[in-house]
């Protein structure tokens, strides 16, 4: 491991932080100080991600079904619902990656981190966007460290289940 690790903060957005949101995580507030500390440790090697809905021709197949199930989130990508929370913006991360997919690993993130990086993942939700990112990154050759205390699930049970699944991918994914 010649390169220092990158911190990837998955979707610290209002839609997941707001307790009144259908997607609000009851664990979100507990992740904020963990993420802030990790961001300080990683310096300028921090990437914030945002999930936004695909629109028009980009919305295909199962995404049509998804928005039928979650119509409250069927809004333009620039809607305030999808803004980063104030604490995430305060990190002044040099990189913000916006994608209309749960998983954030792909050519755009790899262009920032370089090929086969070591990444530390935190964010929301453990049982959706974090696990989707972790599995794809590991499959792409990245060394993945998931900080459990920096992740928020849709529920405590779903959070623990996702962590259990990711532990199955050791040594490519390490849950700490």
C-alpha positions, -999 to 999 in steps of 0.1 A, spaced: 0 0 0 21 29 -13 -6 55 -14 -23 71 16 -59 61 19 -88 81 7 -119 89 28 -152 85 8 -182 100 27 -213 85 11 -243 107 7 -243 129 38 -274 147 25 -305 162 39 -327 135 26 -309 110 48 -303 132 78 -338 146 83 -358 125 108 -390 135 90 -378 122 57 -390 88 45 -353 80 41 -340 96 73 -317 74 93 -322 73 130 -284 68 133 -273 97 111 -265 123 138 -241 98 155 -220 96 124 -213 133 120 -185 136 146 -169 103 134 -169 116 98 -155 150 109 -126 133 127 -118 110 98 -119 139 74 -93 158 96 -71 127 95 -74 123 57 -66 160 48 -72 167 12 -78 130 4 -116 133 10 -144 127 -14 -180 136 -6 -207 119 -27 -243 128 -34 -271 106 -47 -295 123 -70 -323 109 -91 -317 102 -128 -341 120 -151 -354 116 -186 -338 90 -208 -312 82 -180 -340 66 -159 -344 31 -172 -357 -3 -161 -358 -8 -123 -353 29 -116 -388 35 -130 -402 10 -105 -381 25 -77 -396 60 -81 -431 45 -83 -423 31 -48 -406 64 -35 -425 92 -53 -414 118 -26 -378 116 -40 -388 120 -76 -375 156 -77 -349 175 -98 -313 168 -89 -309 204 -76 -337 201 -51 -326 211 -16 -336 176 -4 -304 164 -20 -281 191 -6 -251 180 15 -258 186 52 -241 217 67 -215 195 85 -205 178 53 -201 212 35 -180 224 64 -155 197 57 -145 217 26 -136 185 8 -118 191 -24 -139 165 -43 -177 161 -46 -190 133 -67 -227 133 -77 -242 101 -92 -277 88 -99 -267 53 -86 -265 38 -51 -229 26 -56 -204 54 -60 -175 33 -72 -170 38 -109 -148 56 -134 -155 90 -119 -144 80 -83 -115 60 -97 -103 91 -116 -100 109 -83 -85 81 -62 -65 64 -89 -67 27 -97 -68 1 -69 -67 26 -41 -72 21 -4 -105 37 6 -122 43 39 -160 44 36 -184 61 59 -219 74 53 -255 65 47 -271 42 43 -251 12 53 -276 -11 38 -279 6 5 -253 31 -9 -224 21 14 -226 -16 7 -232 -10 -30 -200 11 -31 -180 -13 -10 -187 -43 -30 -181 -26 -64 -149 -10 -51 -136 -43 -38 -145 -60 -71 -126 -33 -89 -94 -40 -69 -97 -13 -42 -88 -21 -6 -119 -11 14 -122 -2 51 -157 4 64 -159 24 96 -190 10 113 -194 40 137 -193 63 107 -221 46 89 -259 50 94 -284 24 83 -320 27 76 -324 9 109 -300 -6 134 -310 -41 122 -304 -33 86 -271 -16 95 -258 -47 113 -270 -70 85 -251 -49 59 -220 -49 80 -222 -87 84 -225 -91 46 -195 -69 40 -174 -89 66 -179 -119 43 -156 -101 18 -125 -101 39 -97 -94 32 -109 -71 4 -133 -54 28 -124 -48 64 -151 -36 88 -137 -17 118 
